[in-house]
Amino acid sequence: MEKVEIESTSRHSASCSDISVRDGGDQVRLLFRPEIVDNPTNPLASVRGRFLYQRKGRNDRWIDFDKLPFSSLKKGEGYQLSLAAGELYKLLREIVPLYRFHRQEGVPKGRIELLKVDRSLSELLPDAEPDLLGFLSAHGSGGVQALRVVLQWLSRQTEAQELINEGGELPELNSLVGLANLRSVLKSWSANTENKDEEFWQNLFARHSYVLSQLFAYPIVLIKGKAYVGGKDLTNTGGNIVDFLFRTESSGAAVLVEIKTPQSHILGAKYRDGAFPPSIDLGGAISQVLEYSESLSAEFHTLKQADDRLTAARPYCVVILGNALKELVDDSMRRSFERFRERLVGVRILTFDEVFRRIEGLVSLLEGK
């Protein structure tokens, strides 16, 4: 890469490497010699300089010449310096980074060397951060798509991954992307709390299966969504399809997750004062997931081909259904629900709002709140 040298000439000025505006071979050239300065009158005007048009012999060295002052001009005389469009563009492209450098670093002390990078890359570096953030904010989904393309490119570049690891930036990047994903899930929840389409919720959790992993105190691994867990008869019909099949990372035990909707009822009509039975929706979901569990256990050796790390341990069963915050409006309903699910053996019941409150907690944790 080409280097740029900057050397202080006083507390408020520093000379910079010459900018080649016109290259006429080994005998003619036009340079611009920039200088970074502190300008109290106009702090944004932080670069000054002069043009040098030079000629030399083929075997001579480039040397500076004595400048001719404008005061030496006689009446009717003048100087004219014309720049081609490409030359002016090149000059401006080389000068703008010097303004940015001064805005960020001021006039440096001593002598430093900088490396020139491609302009498209420089626009993503810290000194252009306000411009980059402004672009992403102004372009909405287009800005998100642009960022996604960059991240996909990084994921495919071995050199980029090595540099990220050496610089210790990968955890920060992972946290940033993870936080954006979590916020996206919460946004989907807020916009669809009244959605009765079971397929919608199954697809949402399929796209963001890490949300379901937050429901356990131990790591789990997704094997398959819409997983076949046995149950076909001799006519090859009646197969059981669970919404999600996971396994625990440590023991390999199967985890079956059945998804309903936030609009599914949690409790039925009042049975007696202070007592509410589980709803048909909840009772049906429990029966369904227990059927899947028995089917998986019965045909375990055949189904193990999906993941050879599955063990024959009794499957964990989870049902996600209803919205407790909306439906359980008094203490008697809340007590009835808690009594039922806390004493239920073999199936864990969670409501949609409980699932997404865990995600809200993760967002707060990542944000440092």
C-alpha positions in Angstrom: 0.0 0.0 0.0 1.1 3.6 -0.7 2.2 5.6 2.3 1.4 9.1 3.3 4.0 10.9 5.5 3.0 13.7 7.9 5.7 15.6 9.8 5.1 18.5 12.2 6.8 21.8 11.3 5.4 23.7 14.3 2.8 23.3 17.0 0.1 24.3 14.5 1.3 23.0 11.2 2.5 19.8 9.6 3.8 19.1 6.1 2.4 16.1 4.1 3.6 14.0 1.2 3.3 15.5 -2.2 0.2 14.7 -4.3 1.0 13.9 -7.9 -1.5 15.7 -9.9 0.0 15.2 -13.4 2.7 12.6 -14.3 4.4 13.6 -17.5 6.9 10.7 -17.5 10.4 11.0 -16.0 10.9 14.6 -17.1 7.7 16.6 -16.3 5.4 16.5 -13.3 2.8 18.7 -11.5 2.6 18.3 -7.7 0.5 19.7 -5.0 2.4 20.0 -1.7 -0.3 20.1 1.1 0.1 21.2 4.7 -2.2 20.5 7.6 -2.8 23.6 9.8 -4.8 24.8 12.8 -6.9 27.6 11.5 -8.6 29.5 14.5 -10.5 31.7 12.1 -12.1 28.8 10.3 -11.3 25.4 11.9 -12.8 23.5 9.0 -10.3 25.1 6.6 -7.4 23.0 7.8 -5.4 22.3 4.6 -3.3 24.7 2.6 -0.6 24.1 0.0 1.1 25.1 -3.3 1.5 23.7 -6.8 4.9 22.8 -8.2 5.4 22.3 -11.9 8.8 20.8 -12.5 11.0 19.8 -15.4 14.3 17.9 -15.4 16.7 16.0 -17.6 16.2 12.3 -18.2 18.9 11.4 -15.8 18.6 14.3 -13.4 17.0 14.3 -9.9 13.9 16.2 -9.1 14.8 19.4 -7.2 12.8 22.3 -5.8 13.2 25.6 -7.6 13.1 29.2 -6.5 9.6 30.4 -6.6 8.8 33.5 -8.6 6.6 35.9 -6.6 3.5 37.3 -8.2 4.8 40.8 -7.4 7.4 40.2 -10.2 4.7 40.2 -12.8 4.6 43.2 -15.1 1.6 44.9 -16.4 -0.3 42.7 -18.8 1.4 39.5 -17.6 0.0 36.6 -15.6 0.2 32.9 -14.8 -2.3 30.3 -15.8 -2.5 26.8 -14.5 -5.1 24.5 -16.1 -6.2 21.2 -14.7 -7.9 18.4 -16.6 -11.1 17.0 -15.1 -9.3 13.8 -14.0 -6.5 15.8 -12.5 -8.8 17.9 -10.4 -10.8 14.9 -9.3 -7.6 13.1 -8.2 -6.4 16.2 -6.3 -9.7 16.5 -4.4 -9.8 12.8 -3.6 -6.3 13.0 -2.1 -7.0 16.2 -0.1 -10.3 15.3 1.5 -8.8 12.6 3.7 -6.4 15.2 5.1 -9.3 17.3 6.3 -10.8 14.2 7.9 -7.5 13.4 9.5 -7.2 16.9 11.0 -10.8 16.7 12.2 -10.1 13.5 14.1 -6.5 13.9 15.2 -5.6 17.6 14.8 -2.0 18.5 13.9 0.3 15.6 14.9 3.5 15.9 16.8 6.7 14.5 15.2 6.6 12.3 12.2 4.0 9.7 11.4 3.2 7.4 8.4 -0.3 6.5 7.2 -1.4 3.8 4.7 -3.7 4.7 1.9 -6.7 2.4 1.6 -9.4 2.0 -1.1 -11.9 4.8 -0.8 -14.8 2.3 -0.5 -13.1 0.8 2.5 -12.2 4.1 4.0 -15.8 5.1 4.1 -16.4 2.2 6.6 -13.6 3.2 8.9 -14.0 5.0 12.3 -13.3 8.5 10.9 -16.3 8.1 8.6 -18.6 6.6 11.3 -21.0 9.6 11.4 -21.5 9.3 7.6 -21.9 5.6 7.7 -24.5 5.7 10.6 -26.3 8.5 8.7 -26.5 6.4 5.6 -27.8 3.3 7.5 -30.4 5.4 9.3 -31.5 7.3 6.2 -31.9 4.2 4.0 -33.9 2.0 6.4 -34.2 -1.6 5.0 -31.7 -0.7 2.2 -29.1 0.2 4.8 -29.7 -3.0 6.7 -29.3 -5.0 3.5 -26.0 -3.2 2.8 -24.8 -4.1 6.2 -25.9 -7.7 5.7 -23.9 -7.9 2.5 -20.8 -6.7 4.3 -21.2 -9.2 7.1 -21.7 -12.0 4.6 -18.5 -11.0 2.8 -16.6 -11.0 6.1 -17.9 -14.4 7.0 -16.4 -15.8 3.7 -13.0 -14.1 4.0 -10.3 -16.1 5.8 -8.0 -13.1 6.0 -10.8 -10.9 7.4 -11.6 -13.4 10.0 -8.0 -13.7 11.1 -7.7 -9.9 11.3 -10.9 -9.7 13.3 -9.7 -12.3 15.7 -6.3 -10.6 16.1 -8.0 -7.3 16.8 -10.3 -8.7 19.4 -13.4 -7.2 17.6 -15.3 -10.4 17.0 -17.1 -10.5 20.3 -18.2 -6.9 19.8 -19.5 -7.8 16.3 -21.3 -10.9 17.6 -23.0 -8.9 20.4 -24.0 -6.2 17.9 -25.5 -8.7 15.4 -27.1 -10.7 18.3 -28.7 -7.5 19.7 -30.1 -6.6 16.4 -31.6 -10.1 16.0 -33.2 -10.0 19.4 -34.7 -6.5 18.8 -36.1 -7.8 15.5 -37.8 -10.7 17.3 -39.3 -8.4 19.9 -40.6 -6.1 17.2 -42.3 -9.1 15.5 -43.9 -10.1 18.9 -45.2 -6.5 19.5 -46.7 -6.3 16.1 -48.4 -9.8 16.1 -49.7 -10.4 19.7 -53.2 -10.8 18.2 -52.1 -13.1 15.4 -54.0 -16.4 15.4 -52.0 -18.1 12.6 -50.1 -21.0 14.1 -48.0 -21.4 11.0 -46.8 -17.8 11.4 -45.4 -18.5 14.9 -43.9 -21.7 13.8 -42.1 -19.9 11.0 -41.0 -17.1 13.3 -39.4 -19.6 15.7 -37.9 -21.5 12.8 -36.1 -18.3 11.6 -35.0 -17.5 15.2 -34.6 -20.9 16.8 -32.1 -19.4 19.3 -35.1 -17.9 21.1 -36.2 -21.3 22.1 -32.7 -22.1 23.4 -33.2 -19.4 26.0 -36.0 -21.4 27.6 -33.5 -23.9 29.2 -30.8 -23.6 31.8 -28.5 -25.7 29.7 -27.4 -25.6 26.0 -29.7 -27.3 23.5 -29.0 -27.9 19.7 -31.7 -27.7 17.0 -32.0 -30.9 15.0 -35.0 -30.1 12.8 -38.2 -28.1 12.6 -41.3 -30.0 11.5 -39.5 -33.2 12.6 -41.0 -36.6 12.0 -41.0 -38.5 15.3 -42.7 -41.8 14.2 -46.3 -43.0 14.5 -47.0 -44.2 10.9 -49.2 -47.3 10.5 -48.9 -50.1 8.0 -50.4 -47.9 5.3 -47.7 -45.3 5.8 -50.1 -42.7 7.2 -50.7 -41.0 10.5 -47.1 -39.9 11.1 -46.4 -37.5 14.0 -44.7 -34.2 13.2 -43.5 -32.1 16.1 -42.9 -28.4 15.5 -39.2 -28.5 16.8 -36.9 -31.3 17.7 -33.8 -30.3 19.8 -31.3 -32.3 21.8 -29.5 -31.3 25.0 -25.8 -30.6 24.2 -24.5 -32.5 27.2 -26.6 -35.7 27.4 -28.2 -35.8 24.0 -31.7 -36.2 25.4 -34.4 -35.2 22.9 -36.4 -32.0 23.5 -39.8 -31.7 21.8 -41.3 -28.2 21.4 -44.9 -27.7 20.3 -45.9 -24.2 19.3 -49.5 -22.9 19.4 -50.5 -19.2 19.3 -50.8 -16.2 21.7 -54.5 -16.3 21.1 -54.9 -20.0 22.3 -56.7 -20.1 25.6 -54.8 -21.1 28.7 -57.8 -21.7 31.0 -61.4 -22.9 30.6 -64.5 -21.5 32.2 -64.6 -21.2 36.0 -65.3 -24.5 37.6 -65.9 -23.3 41.1 -64.9 -20.2 43.1 -61.1 -19.7 42.7 -60.7 -22.8 40.5 -60.2 -22.7 36.7 -59.4 -25.9 34.7 -57.0 -25.9 31.8 -58.5 -25.0 28.5 -59.2 -27.5 25.6 -56.4 -25.8 23.7 -53.9 -26.4 26.5 -55.1 -29.9 27.3 -55.0 -30.8 23.6 -51.4 -29.5 23.2 -50.2 -31.5 26.2 -51.8 -34.7 24.9 -50.3 -34.0 21.5 -46.7 -33.5 22.7 -46.9 -36.5 25.0 -48.0 -38.6 22.0 -45.0 -37.4 20.1 -42.8 -38.3 23.1 -44.1 -41.9 23.3 -43.8 -42.2 19.5 -40.1 -41.0 19.5 -39.3 -43.4 22.3 -40.9 -46.3 20.6 -39.1 -45.8 17.3 -35.9 -44.3 18.8 -33.4 -46.6 17.0 -34.9 -45.9 13.6 -35.2 -42.1 14.2 -31.7 -41.8 15.7 -30.4 -41.6 12.1 -31.4 -37.9 12.1 -28.8 -37.2 14.7 -26.5 -40.0 16.0 -25.9 -38.0 19.3 -29.5 -38.5 20.4 -29.8 -40.8 23.4 -32.7 -43.0 24.6 -33.3 -40.8 27.6 -36.8 -39.7 28.2 -37.6 -36.7 26.0 -38.2 -33.3 27.4 -41.5 -31.8 26.3 -42.4 -28.1 26.0 -45.6 -26.4 25.0 -45.7 -22.7 24.2 -49.3 -21.3 24.2 -51.3 -18.3 25.1 -50.7 -14.9 26.6 -50.7 -14.9 30.4 -50.5 -11.1 30.7 -53.6 -10.7 28.7 -55.7 -13.7 29.8 -54.8 -14.2 33.5 -56.4 -11.0 34.8 -56.9 -11.9 38.5 -55.2 -13.8 41.3 -57.5 -16.8 41.2 -56.8 -17.4 37.5 -53.0 -17.0 38.0 -53.1 -19.4 41.0 -55.1 -22.0 39.0 -52.6 -21.9 36.1 -49.5 -22.1 38.4 -51.0 -25.0 40.4 -51.6 -26.9 37.2 -48.4 -26.4 35.4 -46.1 -26.7 38.5 -47.6 -30.1 39.3 -47.7 -31.4 35.8 -45.1 -34.1 35.2 -43.4 -34.6 31.8 -44.4 -31.4 30.1 -43.2 -27.8 30.6 -45.7 -25.0 29.8 -44.7 -21.5 28.9 -46.8 -18.6 27.6 -45.7 -16.4 24.6 -45.3 -13.3 26.8 -43.1 -15.2 29.2 -40.8 -16.3 26.3 -40.5 -12.8 24.9 -39.9 -11.3 28.4 -36.8 -13.5 28.5 -35.7 -11.9 25.2 -36.3 -8.5 26.7 -34.0 -9.4 29.6 -31.3 -10.4 27.2 -31.6 -7.1 25.3 -31.3 -5.2 28.5 -28.2 -7.3 29.4 -26.5 -6.6 26.1 -27.4 -2.9 26.3 -25.8 -2.8 29.8 -29.0 -1.7 31.5 
